[in-house]
Amino acid sequence: MSPMPGYVAWCLAGLVLCAALLLLRRPAAWLLRLALRSSVWLAVLALFSQVGRLVGISLGVNLVNALVLGVLGVPGLGLLLMLQWALR
């Protein structure tokens, strides 16, 4: 048997992978940007929890809050603070 069918299968798999990467480029970039922003906001939440104790304001340092802040940004911080105030 010749090794040609194995090469054809690998080439076909490579083409399918390239097509999938081209189709999913924008959603993957959006998810990567969301993950980066959420990790930055998670660090901000950790700092805010330390400083917020002095002022009397606190937010939980968790993934849900970080994702809300990653999507909404600074208005999300106001939203979370108002939501916490309204639920007390």
LOVO-470717 format. One record per residue: residue in one letter; z, x, y of N, C-alpha, C in turn. Coordinates in steps of 0.05 Angstrom, whole numbers, padded with zeros to 5 digits, always signed. Example, Ala and Ser with C-alpha at 12.3 -4.5 7.8 and 13.67 -1.06 7.14 Angstrom:
<pts>
a+00156+00264-00114+00156+00246-00090+00156+00264-00066s+00142+00257-00045+00143+00273-00021+00157+00258+00001
</pts>
This chain:
<pts>
m+00000+00017-00024+00000+00000+00000+00000+00018+00025s-00013+00008+00045-00014+00023+00070+00008+00014+00088p+00018+00031+00105+00040+00024+00123+00031+00008+00147m+00007-00001+00149-00003-00015+00172+00011-00042+00177p+00017-00059+00157+00030-00084+00163+00058-00080+00176g+00072-00059+00169+00098-00054+00182+00095-00048+00212y+00074-00033+00218+00069-00026+00247+00061-00051+00262v+00045-00068+00249+00036-00092+00263+00061-00110+00269a+00079-00112+00250+00103-00129+00254+00120-00117+00277w+00123-00091+00278+00139-00079+00299+00125-00083+00326c+00099-00080+00327+00084-00084+00352+00086-00113+00361l+00084-00132+00342+00087-00160+00349+00115-00166+00359a+00135-00155+00347+00163-00159+00356+00167-00147+00384g+00155-00124+00389+00156-00112+00416+00143-00129+00437l+00120-00141+00430+00106-00159+00449+00123-00184+00454v+00135-00195+00434+00152-00218+00438+00176-00211+00455l+00188-00188+00451+00210-00180+00467+00202-00176+00496c+00179-00164+00501+00169-00160+00528+00164-00187+00542a+00152-00206+00527+00147-00232+00538+00173-00247+00545a+00193-00244+00528+00219-00257+00533+00232-00245+00557l+00230-00218+00560+00242-00205+00584+00227-00214+00610l+00201-00217+00608+00187-00226+00632+00194-00255+00639l+00197-00272+00619+00204-00300+00625+00233-00303+00635l+00251-00286+00625+00279-00289+00632+00288-00269+00653r+00270-00257+00667+00277-00237+00687+00294-00250+00710r+00285-00272+00721+00300-00284+00743+00328-00295+00734p+00329-00310+00712+00356-00319+00704+00375-00296+00696a+00364-00275+00684+00381-00252+00677+00391-00238+00703a+00373-00236+00723+00382-00223+00748+00403-00241+00762w+00399-00267+00761+00418-00285+00773+00445-00283+00759l+00445-00282+00732+00470-00279+00717+00484-00252+00722l+00468-00231+00725+00479-00205+00731+00492-00205+00759r+00478-00217+00778+00489-00219+00805+00514-00235+00806l+00515-00257+00790+00539-00274+00789+00562-00258+00776a+00557-00243+00756+00578-00227+00743+00588-00206+00762l+00571-00194+00777+00580-00174+00796+00596-00186+00818r+00587-00208+00829+00602-00221+00851+00629-00232+00841s+00629-00242+00816+00654-00253+00805+00674-00230+00800s+00665-00207+00791+00683-00185+00787+00695-00175+00813v+00678-00175+00834+00689-00167+00860+00710-00187+00870w+00704-00213+00867+00722-00233+00876+00748-00233+00858l+00745-00225+00833+00769-00223+00816+00788-00201+00827a+00776-00179+00836+00792-00158+00849+00804-00168+00875v+00789-00183+00890+00800-00194+00915+00823-00214+00910l+00820-00230+00888+00842-00248+00881+00867-00233+00873a+00863-00211+00859+00886-00194+00851+00900-00183+00876l+00885-00174+00895+00897-00164+00920+00910-00187+00936f+00896-00210+00936+00906-00233+00951+00932-00244+00939s+00935-00242+00913+00959-00251+00900+00983-00233+00908q+00978-00207+00913+00999-00189+00921+01007-00194+00950v+00987-00198+00967+00992-00202+00996+01000-00231+01001g+00990-00250+00985+00996-00278+00989+01025-00285+00984r+01039-00269+00968+01068-00273+00964+01083-00271+00990l+01075-00253+01007+01089-00249+01032+01085-00273+01051v+01062-00285+01049+01055-00307+01067+01063-00334+01054g+01065-00335+01028+01073-00359+01014+01049-00374+01003i+01026-00361+01001+01002-00372+00990+00995-00357+00965s+00989-00372+00944+00981-00358+00919+00959-00373+00905l+00942-00358+00892+00921-00369+00875+00923-00354+00849g+00916-00368+00828+00916-00355+00801+00893-00336+00799v+00899-00313+00787+00878-00293+00782+00867-00299+00754n+00845-00314+00753+00833-00321+00728+00803-00323+00731l+00789-00326+00709+00760-00326+00709+00748-00350+00723v+00761-00373+00721+00750-00397+00733+00750-00394+00764n+00773-00385+00775+00774-00380+00804+00753-00359+00812a+00751-00338+00796+00731-00317+00803+00703-00327+00802l+00697-00345+00783+00670-00356+00781+00664-00375+00805v+00684-00391+00812+00681-00408+00836+00676-00391+00861l+00691-00370+00864+00687-00353+00887+00661-00337+00885g+00653-00330+00861+00627-00316+00857+00604-00333+00865v+00605-00359+00860+00584-00377+00867+00585-00385+00896l+00609-00393+00906+00611-00404+00933+00618-00383+00954g+00631-00361+00947+00638-00341+00967+00663-00349+00982v+00663-00343+01008+00687-00348+01025+00693-00378+01027p+00673-00396+01029+00679-00424+01029+00693-00433+01004g+00687-00420+00982+00701-00426+00956+00731-00419+00958l+00737-00398+00972+00766-00391+00976+00780-00413+00991g+00767-00423+01012+00779-00445+01027+00781-00470+01009l+00761-00475+00992+00762-00497+00974+00785-00495+00954l+00788-00472+00943+00810-00468+00924+00837-00471+00937l+00840-00460+00961+00865-00463+00975+00871-00492+00982m+00851-00507+00991+00855-00535+00998+00860-00551+00973l+00848-00544+00951+00852-00558+00925+00881-00554+00916q+00890-00529+00918+00918-00523+00910+00937-00538+00928w+00932-00539+00954+00949-00553+00973+00949-00583+00967a+00926-00594+00961+00924-00623+00956+00938-00631+00930l+00939-00613+00910+00951-00620+00884+00981-00615+00883r+00992-00603+00904+01021-00599+00905+01036-00624+00912
</pts>
